[in-house]
Amino acid sequence: MTKAIRIHEHGGPEVLKWEDVDVGSPGPGEVRLKTTAAGLNFIDTYHRIGMYKVALPAVIGREGAGVVVDIGANVNDIAIGDRIAYASSPMGAYAEERLMPADRVVKIPNDITDQQAASMMLKGMTAQYLLRRTYPVKPGDVILSQAAAGGVGLILGQWAKHLGATVIGTVGSDEKIAIAKAHGCDHVINYRTENFVARVAEITNGKKCQVVYDGVGNDTFLQSLDCLAPLGMMVSFGAASGAVKPFYIGELASKGSLFLTRPTLDTYTAKREDVLKMTSELFDVVASGIVKIEVNQTYALCDAALAHRDLEARRTTGSTVLIP
């Protein structure tokens, strides 16, 4: 039998159970893969606690890499033995082996390791759509990246700097300031000890930012709006501190006719051609050295509960993978 991390109820890290699961053979359009690394992401904790509802019992995890061990009918561009990676529904990455729709996986280039791929697919494709599609960053833009030393933040900062932006980042400790600066940030603010709204105004001489990328959620949302220039865009793409509470839409008018969006990776990767285009661009910036992917923490897959505790306690930086 194959082992996997499965939840039977929503709750804290203690609900993550290491259990036997039956994977089965791939059906038409599916592949079976042997996991070499699974990525750890905040969305995994949202599924665990029930912020995003899932049918129980469930094997969680949205991102991983592995080797194809079997293919179903009508799979033409993926072969047994291929190294592949993914970051999409259906969940199930926290498993030694699993099935995946073939149109959701991509081949890993030779110059990218399995651990890099498993740690960069979800965060990297998120950074790609944020910077290239949701608000296309251009030279001269001033952007604010909340949680700049987190997984998405480290990729976004490097990529945005390459695109010619001035990057302001926030972090939750002094230790993370140097990390953020080494990954593209021109200015870094410790939001626990400084008023980041006032600092953004100071840094920009009162002009503020064209866009704010906020994956923190409730704790920073309203202040993030105050960091935007008139006609600026607020991109709320995550909720690490909890879901954003309902607010009066007139706030967007009073703060400068602001734009607000709540994008998801599933929407931006709905089409196979989008997955291929996004991952091609991601692999290119990583292979060229524009974006460096650093796996700063590894855990055994069976220790996923410990990994979740460390993630939620902000004890991790950059990317983390779980190894079967």
N, C-alpha and C positions, 0 to 999 in steps of 0.2 A: 504493500500500500504506500501511497505517497503521503507525506506529511505536509501540513499547512497550518497557518495561523487562522483561526476561525472565531467569530463571535456569535453567541446565541442570544445575547441581550445587549442593550446599549449601556454604556457606563464608562468608568475609568479604565486605565491600562490593565487592571486585573481581569477584565472580561476577555482579553486576548488569550485564546487557548491553542496549544500545540496539539493537533489531532490528526488522525488518519482520515484521508479523504479519497473518494473514488473519482478519478479524472475521466476515464473513458477514452474512446477512440475519436479522432477528429471527424466531424461530419463534413458535408460539402462546403467548400469555402473556408475551412478551418485548418489550423496547424496545431500540433501538440509540441510544446517546447519544454526543455529541461532548463530550469532557472539557474543562472549563474550569479545574478545579483538582482535585488529588488530595491527600488528607490524609496526613501522615507520622505513623506510630504505632509504638510499640515492638513490637506484634504483627507488624509487617512484618519486623523483624529476627529474630523467632522463626521465621517461615516461611523466611527466607533461610538461617539457620544450621542448620535442620532440627530445632529444638527441638519445633516442631509440624510433623509430616510433611505434605508435599504431593506430589502427582504431578508429576514433572518431564517436560518443561520446563514452567515455570509463569510467568505474569504475576502478580506479587504486588500487594498493596494492597487494603485492605478498605473504604476510605472515599473518597468523591469527590462532585463536583458537575458538572453539565453541562447540555446542551440536547438534548432528544429530537429525533433526525433521522429516525427510522423506527419504526414499531410493527408488531407481529405481530397475528395473529388473536386475538380474544377479549380485547383490551385496551380497556377501556371508560372508565376514569377518568384516563387519561394520554393526552395528544395531542401530535402533532408541534409543536415549538416551545416546549413547557413547559420551564421551568427545574426540574431535579429534583436530589435529593441522596440519598445512601444510605450505610449503614455496616453491611454484612453480607456473608455468603457469597452467591455465589461470589467468590473473589478476582479481581483484574483491573483495579484502579483505576489502576495505573501504565501507562496506555495513552492514546493520542490519541483513540481511539474504542473502544467496547466494547458488548457485549450485557449486559443485566441482566433478571432476572425483574421484571415490572411490579409484583408485590405486595411487592417489597423496596424500592421507591423511593417518595419523597414529594415533593410540590411544594414549592418554596422560596417563602416569603412575600416580598412585594415589598420589605419593609423589612430584609431580610437579604441580604447579598451572596453571590455564589458562593464567594468565598474564605472567608468566615465559615462558610458551610454546610459546605464541604469540610473545614474544620478543627474543626468542633464536633460533627458527627454521632456519630462513634464515641465520642469523649471525653465529649460531652454526654449521650448516651443511657446511657453507663456511669455517669456521675454521677447520672443520674436513677434508675436502678434501685438503685444503692448506697444513696442517701439516702431513696428513697420506697418501696422494696420489700424489699430485702435486710435492712436495719435501718431502719425508718421513724423518722427523726430527729424529735424533738419539742423544744419549748422547755425549756431547762434541762439538756439533755444536754451532756456534755463528750465531744468526739470527738478522736481523733488521726488526722491525715492525713499519711501518709508521702509524701515527694516533693511537698510542697505547692506548689512552684513549677513543677511539670511540667504537661503539658497537662490531664490529668484533675484534678490538684490545684488548679489555679487556678479551674476551674469549680466543683468540689466545695466549696472554701472559701467562695466567694461565696454559693452556694446554701444551704449549711449555716448560715451566719450569718443569712441571711434567714429560715430556719426556726426560729431562736431558740437555736441551739446555741452553746456556747463552743468555739471551734475552736483546737486546738493543731496546729501544723504542723512538720514537719522539712524541712530543706533541706541541700544539700551544700556551700554556700559562703556567706560573709558577704554577697556581692553579691545573693544570692537572698532574703535576709531581708526587705528592703524590698518586694520583689515579692510575697512571700507575705502580708505585712501589708496590702498594698494590695488584696489579693483575699480578704478575709474572715478571715484568721487573727488571733486575739487574742494568741496567743503563738507565737513561732517559735524553733525550736532548730536550731542547726547541728550535725548529728549527727557531723560529722567532728572537731569540737573539744569537744563536750559529751557527757556521758552522758545520752542522751535519756530513759532509764528513770528516772534520778534526778531529772531536771528535770520530768518529768510528775508524779512524786510530789510534788515541791515545789510546783508550780503548783496542784495539786488538793488540797493539804493532806493527802496520803496517800489520798484517796478514789479516785483514778485515773479511768479513762474507761469510758463505757458501750459504746463501739465503737471499734475501730481499723480504718481502711481502709488496707491495705498493698498497693501495687502494686510494691514494690521486690523482695520475695521473699527469697531466701536470706540476704542480709546483715542483714536486720532482723526476720525472722519470730519467732525465739525471744524477742528483746527486746520485740517488740510484744505478745506474750502477757503479759509482765510489766507492761504498762501498763494492763491491764484490771482493772476492779472485779469483784468476784464476780458471776457470771451475765452477765458482759460478752460481747460478740460480736467475734470475730476474723474479719475479712473479707479474705481473701487473694485479690486479684483480678488480680495480675500478677506478673511475675518479671523485672524489669529487671536485677537483679543475678545472675540464675540461678534455676533451679527450687529450691523448698524441698525440703530433704532429708527422708527419712522420719524420723519421731520417735515416741516412745512416747506413745500416746494417753492414758495415765494422767496425763501432764503437765497436761491440761485439768482433771482432777479436783483435782490438788494446788494448782493456781493459782486455784481458786475456782469450780469447776463451770462452766467457760467453754464457750461455743458457738464452733464453727469452721465456716466455709463457704468453698468455692472456686467462686464463681459465674462464669458466662460471659455475654457479651452475646448470643450465639446462642440460649441457653436463654430469656432474658428477651424476645427478639424473635421467637420461633418463630411466633407468630400475627400475622397482618396487623393485627388490631385492637390488639395491643400496640404494634406499630410506630407506628401512627397516634396512639395515646394518648400514648406516650412523646415522640414528636417534637412533638406539639401542646403539651405542657407545656414542653418544652425551648424551642421557638420563643417561647412566651409569656414565659418569664423573661428571654430575651435581648431580645426586642422591648421589654419594659417597662423594661429597664435594670437589673434585679436582678442579672443575670449579664452581664458584659461579655466579649465574645470578641475577643481581640487576636491577630492573626496577626503574630507577631514575627519570623518568618523565611520567606523565599520562595526557592526554588531552581528552576532549570529542570528539567523532568522528566528530561531526558537526563543531568543531574548528580545522579541519585538516590544514587549511591555516595558522593558527598561529603556529602549530607544524612544518610545512614546513619552515616557516620563522626562527624559532629558530634553527632548524637543520642546515639550510644553513649558518646561522650566527655563527655556532659553539658554541651555547649557551647550548647545551645538552651534557651529558656524558653518556656512557653506553647505556642501552636500554630504549626505549620509546614505550609506547603503546597508542592506541586510543580506547576509551571505548564508545560503542553505548549508 
